[in-house]
Amino acid sequence: MNKRFITAFALAAAIYANAQQGDGGISSDMLQSIKQSYKATASDKAIRNAIGGNDIKKLALNQDNLTGMDTYFSNKVESKGIADQKKSGRCWLFTGLNVMRAKMIAKYKLGSFEFSQNYCFFWDQLEKSNLFLQGVIDTYKKPMDDKMVEWLFKNPLSDGGQFTGISDIMSKYGLVPKEVMPETNSSDNTNQMDNLLSLKLREFGLQLREQAAKGAKKEALAKSKTEMLGTIYRMLVLNLGVPPTEFTWTLKDAKGNPVNTKQYTPMSFFKEYVNNDLTNNYVMFMNDPTRDYYKTYEIDFDRHRYDGKNWTYVNLPINEIKEMAISSIKDSTMMYFSCDVGKFLNSDRGLLDINNYDYASLMGTSFSMDKKQRVQSFASGSSHAMTLMAVNLDKDGKPNKWMVENSWGAASGYQGHLIMTDQWFNEYMFRLVVEKKYVPAKVMELLKQKPIRLPAWDPMFAEEE
């Protein structure tokens, strides 16, 4: 046998043996010490029996926090109709459209109205497919285990996103009313469609890398990409329908009476009823205590169009973000808002309150990490976007609770809304998008900084669902 092989084998065996016997393992003495934490008292047995047959969340429900929930808000933007994203990760899209429709409803005194989420989603999926394929072409010289290449193939497509998608998609493709391109089973339930699209995109991505490695020119790669996108387009049409290029729509008042009937294109409809510079009129703010405040950040390759704008935000202390939110609500303007919605959510009541559940008493230990520590340890991050629409101010003008319009249907939460205490807002709110007119001049100056670029795979910037 080769002496070099024998030496290597012996070394590996020694390392393995040391690992088994080293100080880092659980020894017999240590195990005995660990076991002492469970005393098998009557209280321990009762809790164990209860947890063994019940939902932990129900057992931890804080009975002292179940008193009447005050649903009055001193400052509130009225909304009409609760949307439902069903089994899809399109919260970012529903939230952005809810912000736009609230303005349209108020301006034209409409009844319940929705823009077509399916129309925007169609173009979002096509643009994201192109973003992936072009990203593969741009990185073809890098090995497959390169961090960027690996990230691309792990994330060829998703139905999630953030506010950049609102500006990227609507500014290019416009909008249509919901009845012009209604939901389908695949838009309501996106998982199967996106799995197939992702599978096909990965296949196409490998083909493009192979063509490039064999010396294919830029023009040939562009032609191949166009043919590939044709396949993706057909798959999207089969699942979501054909996006309209022209349509006739009747504007109706709050009582349902027709006001006028016109023919539109998606872009002419957008310009007539929204007419908003989505790319330049909004600023995204983040409250991330793990990074420096008063700095501007940009997330690389985090956009919905290849020719779109990377997600850029200003990191600010929570109280400064609140001030802008209050100004916007007082002026009857809703905002795109995202948070870690699953933390301490009482779904039945529609209440987000850190006192909803007493896990510490149930488990006999404290859970004491602050917001910064939770983010650092991957215990918390933004997971869901909703529409911030109300705040209650006390006699000193300070907020003590907030309300969002959600997209989980009218039967969820509090009449389709969620109410959050100000303390919960502090701990689990992460992002807010505000119109520039509500942003102080000193904060606008921060946008003149050259953004600090962060990698696309940073866990803090997962797409919201």
C-alpha positions as CSV (number, residue, x, y, z in Angstrom):
1,M,0.0,0.0,0.0
2,N,1.2,3.5,-0.8
3,K,3.0,4.9,2.3
4,R,1.6,8.4,1.7
5,F,-1.9,6.9,1.7
6,I,-1.2,5.0,5.0
7,T,0.0,8.2,6.7
8,A,-3.0,10.1,5.6
9,F,-5.3,7.4,6.7
10,A,-3.6,7.2,10.1
11,L,-3.9,11.0,10.5
12,A,-7.6,11.0,9.7
13,A,-8.2,8.2,12.1
14,A,-6.3,10.0,14.9
15,I,-8.4,13.2,14.2
16,Y,-11.6,11.2,14.4
17,A,-10.5,9.5,17.6
18,N,-9.6,12.8,19.2
19,A,-13.0,14.3,18.1
20,Q,-14.8,11.4,19.9
21,Q,-12.8,11.8,23.1
22,G,-12.2,15.5,23.1
23,D,-13.4,18.1,25.5
24,G,-16.1,19.4,23.2
25,G,-18.3,16.3,23.4
26,I,-20.9,15.4,26.0
27,S,-19.2,13.2,28.5
28,S,-20.9,10.9,31.0
29,D,-20.3,13.3,33.9
30,M,-21.5,16.2,31.8
31,L,-24.7,14.3,30.8
32,Q,-25.5,13.6,34.5
33,S,-25.1,17.3,35.2
34,I,-27.3,18.2,32.3
35,K,-30.1,15.8,33.4
36,Q,-30.3,17.6,36.8
37,S,-32.2,20.5,35.1
38,Y,-35.3,18.4,34.9
39,K,-36.5,17.7,38.5
40,A,-39.6,15.7,37.6
41,T,-41.6,17.8,40.1
42,A,-45.3,17.9,40.0
43,S,-45.1,21.2,38.2
44,D,-42.6,19.8,35.6
45,K,-44.8,16.7,35.0
46,A,-47.9,18.8,34.6
47,I,-46.2,21.1,32.0
48,R,-44.8,18.1,30.2
49,N,-48.2,16.4,30.0
50,A,-49.8,19.6,28.8
51,I,-47.1,20.2,26.0
52,G,-47.2,16.6,25.0
53,G,-50.8,16.8,23.8
54,N,-51.3,20.5,23.0
55,D,-50.1,23.4,20.8
56,I,-47.3,25.3,22.6
57,K,-48.7,28.6,21.4
58,K,-52.1,27.9,22.9
59,L,-50.6,26.9,26.2
60,A,-48.5,30.1,26.3
61,L,-51.4,32.4,25.5
62,N,-51.2,35.1,28.1
63,Q,-54.7,35.3,29.7
64,D,-53.8,38.7,31.2
65,N,-53.5,40.1,27.7
66,L,-57.0,39.0,26.5
67,T,-58.9,42.0,27.7
68,G,-60.9,44.0,25.1
69,M,-58.8,45.2,22.2
70,D,-59.3,48.9,21.4
71,T,-59.8,49.3,17.7
72,Y,-60.1,53.1,17.7
73,F,-57.3,55.1,15.9
74,S,-56.8,58.8,16.1
75,N,-55.4,58.9,12.6
76,K,-56.5,56.5,9.9
77,V,-56.5,56.2,6.1
78,E,-59.8,54.6,5.0
79,S,-59.6,51.6,2.7
80,K,-62.3,49.7,0.8
81,G,-62.1,45.9,0.4
82,I,-59.5,43.5,1.6
83,A,-57.4,41.6,-1.0
84,D,-56.3,38.0,-0.7
85,Q,-52.9,36.7,-2.0
86,K,-54.1,33.1,-1.3
87,K,-51.3,30.5,-1.3
88,S,-48.7,32.8,-3.0
89,G,-45.7,34.8,-1.9
90,R,-47.0,38.0,-3.5
91,C,-47.4,40.1,-0.4
92,W,-45.0,42.7,-1.8
93,L,-47.2,43.1,-4.9
94,F,-50.5,43.2,-3.1
95,T,-49.1,45.8,-0.6
96,G,-47.7,48.0,-3.4
97,L,-51.0,47.9,-5.3
98,N,-53.0,48.6,-2.1
99,V,-51.0,51.8,-1.7
100,M,-51.8,52.8,-5.2
101,R,-55.4,51.8,-5.1
102,A,-56.1,53.8,-1.9
103,K,-55.0,56.9,-3.7
104,M,-57.2,56.1,-6.7
105,I,-60.3,55.3,-4.6
106,A,-59.9,58.6,-2.6
107,K,-59.3,60.7,-5.7
108,Y,-62.2,59.3,-7.8
109,K,-64.5,58.5,-4.9
110,L,-64.8,54.8,-5.9
111,G,-66.2,51.8,-4.1
112,S,-64.2,48.7,-3.6
113,F,-61.6,48.5,-6.3
114,E,-58.5,46.4,-7.1
115,F,-55.7,46.5,-9.7
116,S,-54.9,43.2,-11.4
117,Q,-52.2,41.5,-9.3
118,N,-52.1,38.7,-11.9
119,Y,-51.2,41.1,-14.7
120,C,-48.2,42.6,-12.8
121,F,-47.2,39.1,-11.6
122,F,-47.0,37.8,-15.2
123,W,-44.5,40.5,-16.2
124,D,-42.7,40.1,-12.9
125,Q,-42.0,36.5,-13.6
126,L,-40.9,37.1,-17.1
127,E,-38.6,39.9,-16.1
128,K,-37.1,37.8,-13.3
129,S,-36.5,35.0,-15.7
130,N,-34.5,37.4,-18.0
131,L,-32.7,38.7,-14.9
132,F,-31.5,35.2,-14.1
133,L,-30.6,34.2,-17.7
134,Q,-28.6,37.5,-18.3
135,G,-26.9,37.0,-14.9
136,V,-25.8,33.6,-16.0
137,I,-24.4,35.1,-19.3
138,D,-22.6,37.8,-17.3
139,T,-20.9,35.3,-15.0
140,Y,-20.2,32.5,-17.4
141,K,-16.4,32.8,-16.9
142,K,-16.7,32.1,-13.2
143,P,-16.8,28.5,-11.9
144,M,-20.0,26.9,-10.8
145,D,-18.9,27.1,-7.1
146,D,-18.4,30.9,-7.3
147,K,-20.6,32.5,-4.7
148,M,-22.5,34.6,-7.3
149,V,-23.0,31.8,-9.7
150,E,-24.1,29.5,-6.9
151,W,-26.6,32.2,-5.7
152,L,-28.1,32.6,-9.2
153,F,-28.7,28.9,-9.6
154,K,-30.2,28.6,-6.1
155,N,-32.5,31.5,-6.8
156,P,-33.5,31.5,-10.5
157,L,-37.0,32.6,-9.8
158,S,-39.5,33.3,-6.9
159,D,-42.9,34.9,-6.4
160,G,-41.5,37.0,-3.5
161,G,-40.1,40.5,-3.8
162,Q,-40.1,44.0,-2.3
163,F,-40.9,47.5,-3.3
164,T,-38.3,47.7,-6.1
165,G,-40.6,45.3,-8.0
166,I,-43.5,47.8,-7.8
167,S,-41.5,50.5,-9.6
168,D,-39.7,48.1,-11.9
169,I,-42.8,46.4,-13.2
170,M,-45.5,49.1,-13.2
171,S,-43.3,51.8,-14.7
172,K,-42.6,49.5,-17.7
173,Y,-45.8,47.6,-18.1
174,G,-48.5,49.8,-16.6
175,L,-51.6,48.5,-14.8
176,V,-55.0,47.1,-15.5
177,P,-58.1,46.6,-13.3
178,K,-58.5,43.2,-11.7
179,E,-61.5,42.2,-13.9
180,V,-59.4,42.7,-17.0
181,M,-57.0,40.0,-16.0
182,P,-58.4,38.1,-13.0
183,E,-56.6,35.6,-10.9
184,T,-56.1,32.0,-12.0
185,N,-55.4,28.9,-9.9
186,S,-51.7,29.2,-10.7
187,S,-51.6,32.8,-9.5
188,D,-53.4,32.0,-6.3
189,N,-51.3,28.9,-5.8
190,T,-47.9,29.7,-7.2
191,N,-45.7,26.9,-5.9
192,Q,-46.1,24.3,-8.7
193,M,-45.8,26.8,-11.5
194,D,-42.7,28.4,-10.0
195,N,-41.1,25.0,-9.4
196,L,-41.5,24.1,-13.1
197,L,-40.3,27.6,-14.3
198,S,-37.3,27.3,-12.0
199,L,-36.4,23.9,-13.2
200,K,-36.6,25.0,-16.8
201,L,-34.5,28.2,-16.1
202,R,-31.8,26.1,-14.4
203,E,-31.6,23.9,-17.5
204,F,-31.4,27.0,-19.7
205,G,-28.8,28.5,-17.5
206,L,-26.5,25.4,-17.9
207,Q,-27.0,25.5,-21.6
208,L,-26.0,29.2,-21.8
209,R,-22.8,28.5,-19.8
210,E,-22.0,25.6,-22.1
211,Q,-22.5,27.7,-25.2
212,A,-20.4,30.5,-23.8
213,A,-17.6,28.1,-22.8
214,K,-17.5,26.8,-26.4
215,G,-16.9,30.4,-27.6
216,A,-20.4,31.6,-28.5
217,K,-20.5,35.3,-29.3
218,K,-22.6,37.9,-27.5
219,E,-25.1,37.9,-30.4
220,A,-25.5,34.2,-30.3
221,L,-26.1,34.1,-26.6
222,A,-28.7,36.9,-26.9
223,K,-30.5,34.9,-29.5
224,S,-30.5,31.8,-27.4
225,K,-31.8,33.7,-24.4
226,T,-34.6,35.2,-26.5
227,E,-35.7,31.7,-27.6
228,M,-35.5,30.5,-24.0
229,L,-37.7,33.4,-22.8
230,G,-40.2,32.4,-25.5
231,T,-40.6,29.1,-23.8
232,I,-41.0,30.8,-20.4
233,Y,-43.5,33.2,-21.9
234,R,-45.6,30.3,-23.2
235,M,-45.5,28.6,-19.8
236,L,-46.7,31.8,-18.1
237,V,-49.5,32.3,-20.6
238,L,-50.7,28.7,-20.0
239,N,-50.7,29.3,-16.2
240,L,-51.7,33.0,-15.9
241,G,-53.4,34.0,-19.2
242,V,-52.5,36.4,-21.9
243,P,-51.8,40.0,-20.7
244,P,-54.1,42.5,-22.4
245,T,-52.7,45.1,-24.7
246,E,-55.9,47.1,-24.9
247,F,-59.2,47.0,-23.0
248,T,-62.4,48.9,-22.4
249,W,-63.2,49.8,-18.8
250,T,-66.0,51.8,-17.1
251,L,-65.2,54.0,-14.2
252,K,-68.0,53.7,-11.6
253,D,-68.7,55.8,-8.5
254,A,-69.1,54.5,-4.9
255,K,-72.7,53.5,-5.6
256,G,-71.8,51.6,-8.7
257,N,-73.1,54.2,-11.2
258,P,-71.1,54.5,-14.4
259,V,-69.2,57.7,-14.8
260,N,-67.4,57.1,-18.1
261,T,-66.3,54.3,-20.4
262,K,-63.0,54.5,-22.3
263,Q,-60.5,52.3,-24.1
264,Y,-57.1,52.0,-22.5
265,T,-53.7,50.4,-22.9
266,P,-52.1,49.2,-19.6
267,M,-49.7,52.2,-19.7
268,S,-52.4,54.8,-20.5
269,F,-54.5,53.4,-17.6
270,F,-51.5,53.7,-15.3
271,K,-50.8,57.3,-16.4
272,E,-54.5,58.4,-16.0
273,Y,-55.2,56.8,-12.7
274,V,-51.8,56.6,-10.9
275,N,-49.4,58.9,-12.8
276,N,-46.7,58.5,-10.2
277,D,-43.0,58.4,-10.6
278,L,-42.5,55.1,-8.8
279,T,-38.8,55.0,-9.3
280,N,-37.9,58.5,-8.0
281,N,-40.9,59.5,-5.7
282,Y,-40.3,57.0,-3.0
283,V,-37.6,56.3,-0.4
284,M,-37.2,53.0,1.4
285,F,-36.1,53.1,5.0
286,M,-34.7,50.2,7.1
287,N,-34.4,49.8,10.8
288,D,-31.5,47.4,11.1
289,P,-29.5,47.8,14.4
290,T,-26.7,45.5,13.1
291,R,-25.6,48.1,10.6
292,D,-24.6,51.8,10.9
293,Y,-27.5,54.3,11.0
294,Y,-27.6,57.3,8.7
295,K,-26.0,55.3,5.9
296,T,-27.3,54.4,2.5
297,Y,-27.1,50.8,1.3
298,E,-27.6,49.0,-2.0
299,I,-28.2,45.3,-2.4
300,D,-26.4,43.9,-5.4
301,F,-28.6,42.2,-8.1
302,D,-31.7,42.7,-5.9
303,R,-34.1,44.0,-8.5
304,H,-37.0,42.7,-10.6
305,R,-35.7,43.7,-14.0
306,Y,-32.2,43.4,-15.4
307,D,-32.5,47.0,-16.5
308,G,-34.2,48.0,-13.3
309,K,-32.9,49.6,-10.1
310,N,-31.2,47.8,-7.3
311,W,-32.9,47.8,-4.0
312,T,-31.5,50.9,-2.1
313,Y,-32.4,52.1,1.4
314,V,-31.4,54.4,4.2
315,N,-30.9,52.8,7.6
316,L,-32.4,54.9,10.4
317,P,-33.3,54.7,14.1
318,I,-36.9,53.5,14.6
319,N,-38.2,56.8,16.0
320,E,-37.2,58.8,12.9
321,I,-39.0,56.3,10.7
322,K,-42.1,56.6,12.9
323,E,-42.1,60.4,12.5
324,M,-42.3,60.0,8.7
325,A,-45.0,57.3,9.0
326,I,-47.1,59.6,11.2
327,S,-46.8,62.5,8.8
328,S,-47.9,60.3,5.9
329,I,-50.9,58.9,7.7
330,K,-52.0,62.3,8.8
331,D,-52.0,63.3,5.2
332,S,-54.2,60.3,4.3
333,T,-51.4,58.4,2.5
334,M,-50.8,54.7,3.1
335,M,-47.3,53.2,3.0
336,Y,-45.5,50.0,2.0
337,F,-44.5,48.4,5.3
338,S,-42.7,45.1,6.1
339,C,-42.0,43.2,9.3
340,D,-41.4,39.8,11.0
341,V,-45.1,39.1,11.1
342,G,-45.0,35.7,12.7
343,K,-43.6,36.8,16.0
344,F,-46.1,37.0,18.8
345,L,-49.0,37.2,16.3
346,N,-52.4,36.3,17.8
347,S,-54.1,35.4,14.5
348,D,-57.6,35.0,16.0
349,R,-57.6,38.6,17.3
350,G,-55.4,40.1,14.6
351,L,-53.1,41.5,17.3
352,L,-49.3,41.8,17.2
353,D,-48.1,42.3,20.8
354,I,-45.0,41.0,22.5
355,N,-47.2,40.2,25.5
356,N,-49.5,37.9,23.6
357,Y,-47.6,34.7,24.6
358,D,-45.7,34.0,27.8
359,Y,-43.2,31.4,26.6
360,A,-40.8,32.2,29.5
361,S,-43.2,31.0,32.2
362,L,-44.2,27.9,30.2
363,M,-40.6,26.8,29.6
364,G,-39.1,28.1,32.8
365,T,-36.4,30.2,31.1
366,S,-36.1,33.7,29.6
367,F,-35.8,34.7,26.0
368,S,-33.8,37.9,26.3
369,M,-32.2,38.7,22.9
370,D,-32.8,42.3,21.7
371,K,-33.5,43.2,18.1
372,K,-29.9,43.5,17.1
373,Q,-29.0,40.1,18.6
374,R,-32.0,38.4,16.9
375,V,-31.0,39.7,13.5
376,Q,-27.3,38.8,14.1
377,S,-28.3,35.2,15.1
378,F,-30.8,34.8,12.2
379,A,-33.7,34.6,14.7
380,S,-35.6,37.5,13.1
381,G,-35.9,39.4,9.8
382,S,-38.5,40.8,7.5
383,S,-40.9,38.2,6.3
384,H,-44.1,39.9,5.1
385,A,-45.2,43.2,3.6
386,M,-48.5,44.9,4.4
387,T,-50.0,48.4,4.0
388,L,-49.5,50.7,7.0
389,M,-52.7,52.8,7.3
390,A,-53.3,53.9,10.9
391,V,-51.7,55.2,14.1
392,N,-53.1,56.1,17.4
393,L,-51.4,59.1,19.2
394,D,-51.7,59.7,22.9
395,K,-52.2,63.1,24.5
396,D,-48.6,63.9,24.1
397,G,-48.7,63.0,20.4
398,K,-46.7,59.8,20.8
399,P,-47.8,56.6,19.0
400,N,-49.1,53.7,21.2
401,K,-50.4,51.4,18.4
402,W,-50.6,51.0,14.6
403,M,-52.7,49.2,12.1
404,V,-52.0,47.6,8.7
405,E,-54.2,46.5,5.9
406,N,-53.2,42.9,5.2
407,S,-53.6,40.6,2.1
408,W,-54.8,37.4,3.7
409,G,-58.5,37.9,3.1
410,A,-61.3,39.7,4.9
411,A,-61.9,36.9,7.4
412,S,-58.3,36.9,8.7
413,G,-57.2,39.0,11.7
414,Y,-59.3,42.0,12.7
415,Q,-61.6,42.3,9.6
416,G,-58.6,41.7,7.3
417,H,-56.3,44.0,9.3
418,L,-53.6,43.6,11.9
419,I,-53.2,45.8,14.9
420,M,-49.7,46.1,16.5
421,T,-48.6,47.7,19.7
422,D,-45.9,50.4,19.5
423,Q,-43.6,48.1,21.5
424,W,-44.1,45.3,18.9
425,F,-43.4,47.9,16.1
426,N,-40.1,48.7,17.7
427,E,-39.0,45.1,17.9
428,Y,-40.2,43.6,14.6
429,M,-40.7,46.4,12.1
430,F,-38.0,46.5,9.5
431,R,-38.9,48.4,6.3
432,L,-41.0,51.4,5.3
433,V,-41.4,53.1,2.0
434,V,-42.3,56.8,2.2
435,E,-43.1,59.4,-0.4
436,K,-40.3,62.0,-0.6
437,K,-42.6,64.9,0.5
438,Y,-42.8,63.3,4.0
439,V,-39.0,62.9,4.3
440,P,-37.1,65.7,6.1
441,A,-34.4,67.5,4.1
442,K,-31.6,66.2,6.4
443,V,-32.7,62.7,5.6
444,M,-32.9,63.3,1.9
445,E,-29.3,64.5,2.1
446,L,-28.3,61.0,3.0
447,L,-29.4,59.8,-0.4
448,K,-26.5,61.7,-1.9
449,Q,-24.0,59.3,-0.4
450,K,-22.5,56.6,-2.5
451,P,-24.4,53.5,-1.3
452,I,-22.6,50.8,0.6
453,R,-23.1,47.7,-1.6
454,L,-24.2,44.5,0.1
455,P,-24.2,41.1,-1.5
456,A,-27.4,39.6,-2.9
457,W,-27.1,36.6,-0.6
458,D,-27.1,38.6,2.7
459,P,-29.8,36.9,4.8
460,M,-31.3,40.2,5.9
461,F,-32.6,40.8,2.4
462,A,-34.7,37.7,1.6
463,E,-37.7,38.5,-0.5
464,E,-41.0,39.2,1.3
465,E,-43.8,36.7,0.9
